[in-house]
């Protein structure tokens, strides 16, 4: 007797769960920190970046704007592999 064919929805959910468990395990030390520490550390990392809250950036030409819009769309389409990214 052969095994039944797996339900694709169940298989997808199982894969997502496994992926999330791996991410959580890999970053368990960060997750165990107090929430206030996570927020303050994230704020400090943001402050070290090149942009500051309230800064405005305007591209000088349309080609530069299009290039940066495309890059932002790529970033938004990616799946994070880290709790900090």
CORHU-V325688 format. One record per run of one state. SS is the DSSP state (~ for helix, > for strand, _ for the rest). FROM is the first residue (numbers start at 0). LEN is the number of residues. Records with the same first field share a line. If there is no record, write none. Layout:
BEGIN
SS->FROM-LEN, FROM-LEN
END
This chain:
BEGIN
_->0-7, 26-1, 31-3, 48-13, 77-8
~->7-19, 27-4, 34-14, 61-16
END
